[in-house]
Structure formats: C-alpha cells, structure tokens
Amino acid sequence: MTGVTLNRVVKRYGDVQVIHGVDLDIKDGEFCVFVGPSGCGKSTLLRMVAGLEETSDGKISIGSRDVTKADPAERGVAMVFQTYALYPHMTVAENMGFGLKMTGHPKAEIDAKVKEASRILKLDEYLSRKPKALSGGQRQRVAIGRAIVRGPEVFLFDEPLSNLDAELRVEMRVEIARLHREIGATMIYVTHDQVEAMTLADKIVVLRAGRVEQVGAPLDLYHDPDNKFVAGFIGSPSMNFMAGKVEENGVFCQGVGGTVTVSAKLPGAGSEVILGLRPQHLTLAAGDTHTVEVTEALGGVSYIHVTAPSGEKLIIESREDPRVKMGEKVGISFDPAHVMAFDAKTEKRIR
C-alpha cells in the first residue's frame, strides 16, 4: 500500500476553473475523507486521482510514481461508485472476480482472491446468488469486494452509501471502518454527509468551491475550526451563529440578549464579528428573551429551536425532557469559554 500526494492540482473545463490549486498529502494507510456541500469539487478531485478526469495543471503522485498523465488502469487504484454497477446475469463470485478474469489471471488465483474478499466482507453464503437476490447493503459489499479482489494500492469511494436507507448506512459505515482496520489500505472517501466523515476518517479535507478550507483530524476540525464555514459544516446540528459588535468589555450580541465575554484577541471597539455556539453549549434558563418555535424530542436528546430577540434562529440541545411548547418564552444560558469568534467580513476565526 502507498500514499497519495496532490501538488497544486487544477481542473478546468474550458474557461471555467473548478479545482483551484489543491495541495494535499495522504499518508500510506490513511483513511482520508473529502467532504463538502454539493458542487464543491470533491467528486471531481477523486476522479482526477482515479484518472477518470484529466488534470489541467499540477501533479498527482501515488507513492513515488507520477501518475498525472497515466491511464486509470496503470494507477493501481480501485473505485467504488454510488451505483453498484454489478452485472445482473453474473453471480456474486463472478462479479467479484470479473476484473481479474478479463486481465487473464489463472482461475485458481481468482477463486482464492474472491474467497478471501468474501471472508472479509462476510459474503460467503451469497457467492452463488445473483444481484437481484441481494439487499442494497449486500450489493454494495459486493462492489467493495470487487475492488478488494483487484488488490489496489489505493481504494477510492465516491459516496458509496448515498443510495442506502438510514439503518443500512450505519451498518455499512461500520463495515467500511472494519475493512480499513483489517486490510490497512490507503482509502479516499467522498461524502457530503459530515457524520460519515467524522466517524470514518483519520483525516478530513473540507472543500468549498474547489478550494481546501481546512485539513485535519475529525475532532481537531470540530473543536478548532479555521473559519465560519468549517465550524458550521462540521457538527450536527450545525453551530449557531449570531452577529455581534465589539465593545470595551466584550461583544454585544442580541442573539444571546447582552454582552458576551470572548477569550479571543478581538479587533477594536465598534468592529463587527460573528459569534458561534454549538447547540450542546446552550441551555434553557429562566427568562422570556427567546421564543420556542419547535421542539424535536428524539428520546435521549431533544433539539429546541428558538428565535432570539434579534430574529436569529438558534438550536439548543437538551439531554433532559425540556417540556417546552411552541410559542413559549424562555431564557438561555451558556459558558462563555465555549464561544467562538469570527471576523464578520472574512469569516476567519479570531483566536
């Protein structure tokens, strides 16, 4: 197995540039997740690594090899797509071994590799079935097994779980995490679901409009985001943001109904900033400053949506039974140590 390096990688379609000079170093055996909203360029970047999209400028290396202009078959990668792309007339075993059969590998070698892949993915009892006799999760495991059989240096996953229902998505996340632990391969995974990113990744690459916003371990991005975009994208529910104005003794913020002390090097008095608080850092308190819009009671946790005096919408996470009703007036409290500050113009974090 080996790592992947991107050096000032650019992608253009005619005069339109969609990937803007991406630099990235993915280490040998690392599970790296590209995450971001639709249209941010994450799938395009993955397809450039695979060789399915030409690289307009820059360099892509797999291990010590420059593969920027190499054909997909020469790159030592295997890709698992959003659609399973299984041959309906073939059995599971035939689907998994088809790539090796087409490249002339001996039948005994193919059978051995298919058997090993089916052991890893717990597909032994399904090897003689056709795809139509499988569930969605089983079909996706077959698609992953087909990639394992090829013995690639790097595995590429392009939103492989997006066609599955919620329960199967959780099950397959566990399967993919276990697969990575067992075979130790370098894996690059694309998703718009930040929960998948947080639970699977060793390293997350947050993309927006073809640019890398931040790279880091999941909890590093969660606890120490570089800007408002990353702070809002990583974490579910999203971080609450409120407009504020710097005063001599802190930041006046209508969203929380007063002046907030912020442990950051704030700009001068009168400057506009954005304050961020995660839902779990807000609690209900005595008062009548905020209006309850709706409460999502999920059992072990509830999310209370309120409107601040400024009109800003906030979400409060509660691990207790809040028993608040729509239209009720409540107060909020929080520990100022959890407040993050961002520049109102650049949206960069103020530390």
N, C-alpha and C positions, 0 to 999 in steps of 0.2 A: 504494500500500500504506500501511498505517497501524498504529498500536499499539493495545493493549487495556489498559484500566485498571479494576480492581475496587476499590471503596471500601466497606469494612465490609459485605461481601456475606454474607447469611444465607439459609439454606434450612431450612424447617420442613415436616414432614409431620404436620399436626395439632399435637399437643403435643410431638412429637419433633423436636429440632433436630439436623440432620446436618451443616450447614456453619456455622461459628461465626466470623462477623465477619472474613472474609478480605480483606486489603488486598494488592494486587499491581499492579505496573506493568510491562507487557510492551512493550518499545520496538518502533518500526517496523522491520520486517525481522528481528526476533529469532526464534530457534528456542527456544521455551520448553517444557520437559517437566515435566508433573505426574507425580510418582512416589510410590509408597507401597504398603503391603500392601492386599490385598482388603478392601473395606469402608471405606476411609479417606476416600472422598468425591471422589476425583479425577475419575471419570466424571460424577458429579453436577455438579461445578463446571464441567466442559467443556460439559455440556448446558445449563447456565444461560447460558454465554456464547453458545451457539448459539440460545437461545430455546426449546429443547425442554423445559426445566423453568422454571417461574415462579420469580422471585426474591422471596423473602419480605420481605427488607429489604436496604437498601444500594443501591448504584448501579453499573451496568456501562456503560462508555463504550468505543466503538470510534472511534478518532480523537477528534474534537471532538464526536461525537454521543452523546447519552444514549440507549442502546438498551435500558434496563432493562425497559421495557414493550412494546418493539417486537416485531412478528411476526418469526419466523425469516427469512422471505423478504426483509425490509426491513433486515436487519443487515449484509449484504454479506459473509457467511461461507459457506464450503462445508465439508461434513463428510464424512470418510471413516471408515466404520464397520469393526468387527471382521469382520462378514459383508460380502461383496462387493455383495450386493443388485443383481445385474445381471439384466436381462430376458433369459430364455433364448432367446426367439424372435427377438431382435434381434442384428444383427452388432455387432462391437466399435465400428465407426464410429457406428452408430445408437445404441448405448448411450451413447457419449460425448457425442453431440450432442442427446440426447433432451430435456434440460432447456431448452436454447435453443429447440428446436422448439416446446415447449409454451408458451413465452413469446412466440412469434410472430416470432422473428428470421429474417431472409432466409436462404435455403438457401446462397447463396454465402458469407455470413458464417459460418454454422455449419461449412461444409466447410473454410473457411480456419482456423478455430479448432481443429477436430478434427485437421487436418493438422499444425498447429504443436504441439499436445499430443502427438500420436503421435511426432513427431520428438524431442521432449524425452524421452519415455519409451521410445523405441526400439520402437514398436508398429506401424511402417509395414507390415510384412509380415503382420500379423494383422488388419488393419482389416475384412476381409471374412469373418472367422471368427465362429462363434457361441461363446458362453462355454464350452459343453461341450467344445470342441476346444482349450481353453487349460489350462495348468497353474495351480496355485494362485497362484504368484507373478505370472503374466501377468494373471490375473483381478484381482489387487489393483492392478496397474499400470493396468488399465482403469478401476477405481474411482477411482484418483487422477487419471487423465486426465479423467474426467467432472467432477471438481472443478476442474481447471485450465481446462477449456473455459468454465466459468461466469465466470472472471475475478474471483474474490472478493478482498476486501481482506484477509481472514484465512482461513487454512486450519486446520481442526480435525481431528485424527486421534485416534480412540478405539480404542486397542490394535489397530492395523491388521495387525500381524504375528503375532498370537497363534494363528492357525489354520494357520500355515506350519510346515514342518519346520525343523530347525536350520540346514541349509545354505541354504535359501531365506530364512530370517530374516536371515542375514548378508548375502546378496545384496541383499535389499530395504532393509536399513539403508544400504548403500552408495548404492542408487538414490535413497532419500529425501534423504540428505545432499547428493548431487549435484544433485537437484532444487532444494533450498533455495539452493544456491550459484548455480544458473542463473537462477532467477526472482526471488530475493531477497525473497520474500513473508514476512509475519509468519505464523509457524506455532506452534500449540499442540498438543502431542502427549501423549497419556496412555498410560502403561505401568506395569506392576508389575515390569518387568524393568530392574533398575538398570544392566545392561550397555548396553541400548538408550539409557537416559538419559545415561550417561557418554559414549557415542560420538556421539550426535546433538546434544546440547543446547549452546546458548550459555548458557542459564540453566536450572537445575533448581529446581523447587519441591517440597520434600519434605513430604508430608501425612501426618498421623496423626489419626484420629478427627475429621475435619472441620476440623482446625486446621493452619496452616502451621508446621512445625517449624523450617525454615530455607530461605532462598533464596540462590542463589549460582551461580557458575561451577562446572562439574563438579569440577575439581581443587581448588578452594577448599573445597568441601564434604568432599572426600576427605582433604585434609591438615589442615583446620581446622574440624572439626565442632563445633557448639554444644552437643550433648548426646549421651548414650549411644545414643539411638535412631538419630540420623543417622549416627553413627560405625559402628553395626552394620549399617545398611541400605545405605550406600554403600560398595562394595568387595566383591569376590568372590575367594576365600571371605570370609566375614564376619570382622570384627575379633574377636580373643579377649578375653574379659572375665574378670577374676579379682577376688575380694573381697580387700580389704586393710585394715590398721589402721595409722593414723599413729603413728610413734614419733619420738623426738627426732632421730634421724639418717636418717629416711626413712619408707618404708612397708613393714611386714612383710606378705609375701604368700606364702601356702603354695603358690599356683598355680605360682610360679617357684622355690619352695624357699628363701626367705630374704628379706632386707631389700633393698628397691629404692630407689635414689636417684631422685627425681622432680623435674624442673625446672618446678615449679608452686608457687603460693602455697597450701600445704596448710593445712587447719584444724588446730586444736590436737591435741596427743598424745592418743591414745585414740579419735579420731574415725574413723568407718568411711568408706572410699572404695572406688571401683571402679577398677581399673587396666585399660587397654586396650593391646593389642599386635597389630599386623597380622601375618598368617602369614608374610609375607616378612621380617619383622624378628626372627623366631625362627630359630635354627639348632640342629642337633644338636651335642651336645658329649659329652665323656667324663663318665660318671656313671651312676647307677642310680636316679634320682629319679622318672622318668616311665615309664609303661608304654605300649608301642605297641599300639594297638587295630587299626588297619588302615592300609595304605599305598595311596594311589591313584597309580599310576605312569602318567602320561599322555604319556610320551615326553620332551618338552623340559622338563617340570616334574613334580614329584611332590608330593603332599599327604600328610603323615604325621599321622595322628590319634593323639593320646596322651592319657592320663589322668594328671593331676597328683596329688601326694600328698593334696591336699585333695578329690579326686574330681572336680574341674573338668575339662572336656574342652577341649583345645587343638588347633589345627591349625598345623603347621609347613610352610612352603613351601620346597622344595629344588629348585635348578636342577641339582643333581648326582644321580647314581644313589645313593640312600641305602642300599640293600641291608639294610634292617632288616625283621625279621619280626614277625608278630603275637605279642604276649606278651613281646617282648624289652624289657629295661630300658635306658633311655637317659637322658642328661642334656640340658639345654637351655642356650643362652646367648643374649644379646641386648645391644644397645646401649641403655643407659638413656635416651638422648636421644630415642628413639622412643616411650617410654612416655607414654600419655595418662592423665590422672586425671579421674574424675567423682565428683560427690557421690553417696553411696550412697542418700540419700533423694530428692532432686530429680532425680537423673541428669543434672544440668547439668555442663558441662565446667568443671574447675578449671584456670585458666590461671596 
